[in-house]
């Protein structure tokens, strides 16, 4: 997975954020936690990825948008693409106290390129 995002990876991200997790187990340690509006350095991992979105119980906000592209590791690229959005993205604030899991599944020999497109996530 190649991830380029506006995020904060230092600090707690206690309010709202997205955990990027390799594999299918939500209890695994996140590769990165995105919140705020800093730029995240790229992270590269192959195989499936979970995006675990969370919000606090206090303040709704605008949400986030990721685009992704699945490519083989090296060689000729046959791309699959898509968009992952938080609930109510772009037309309304997302509700308080949310928990959403997005799964992007690929074979182990494929790479997911994940790009944070827009949307603030209060840190």
N, C-alpha and C positions, 0 to 999 in steps of 0.2 A: 504494500500500500504506500503510495506517495501522497502525503497529506500536506497541503499548503493552506494555512488558515489564519484568520484574525483571531487571536486567542491569548489567554494568559495561562502559562503552564507553571509558573511559580505562584505561590499563594494558594488559598484554599478553594476558590470557586464555590463558596458556600451557597450562593444564591441560585443562579441558574447556570447550566452548562451542558456539555456533551462529553461523555467518556468515549474514547475510541479504544475498542477491545479486540484483540486478535482471537479468532476462534468463535465458539458458540457459548462460552460459559460467562455469564454476567458477573460471577464472583472473581473472575481473573483480574489481575492488576491491569489497569488501563495503560495503553501505550502513551496516551496523551489525554489531557483534560482541557477542553476548550471553553474559554469564557472571556469576557472583556473585549478589548479591541487591539491587542498586540498582534504581531505577526509570528506565527509558529514556524520553526525550522522544519524542513521536510523530514518525514519518517518513512522508511521503506520496509515493508513486510509482505510476504506472499501468503495467500490463502484467505479464508473467510474473515469478515470483520463485522463486529456489532457496533452500532452507534447508540449509546444509551443517553437519551436526553432527559434532563430533570429541571424542574423549576421549584422555587420556594413557595411557601404558603402566603406570601405577603403581596408581591407586586407582579402583575402580569406585564409582559413586554412583547416586543415585535417578533422575536423568533429568529430562526436561522435558515440557511439554504446551503446545501452541499450539492455539487455535481460530482459524478464519478465516471470513470472510464476503466473498463477491464481490458487488460492486454496480456499477451503471453510474456513469459520471461525471455526476452531476446527474440531474434528472428523476425518473421513477418508479423505485423500487427493486424489482427482481425478484431475490431473494437466493438464492444457493447457499451452503451452509455445510458445514463439516467439521472434523475434528480431526486434528492431526498429533502423534504421540507418538514418543519415543525407544524403542529396543528395550527390552523388559522393563519398561516404565514401570509403576509403582505396585505391582508384585508382586515385583520382584527388582531388584537393582542391575544397571546395564548393564555389559557386558564392557569390559575395558581395551582401549586402542588401537583404538577404533572410528572409522570414517569412513562416514557415511550422508548421502545427498543426497535431499532431498524437493523435488519440483517442483510448484508450484501454477501452472497454466496458465490464462490468461484472454486475451481479446482486448485489443488495445492501448487500446481505449476503455472498458475496465472498470478498477475499482479493487479491490485486495485489502485488506481490513481484517484485520490479523493481530494477535491478542492473546495474549500469553504468559499462560497460565492458572496454572501452578504448576510447582514443581520446582526445586531448587537446582542450579546448575552451578558447581563450584568454579573460582575465577578463577586 
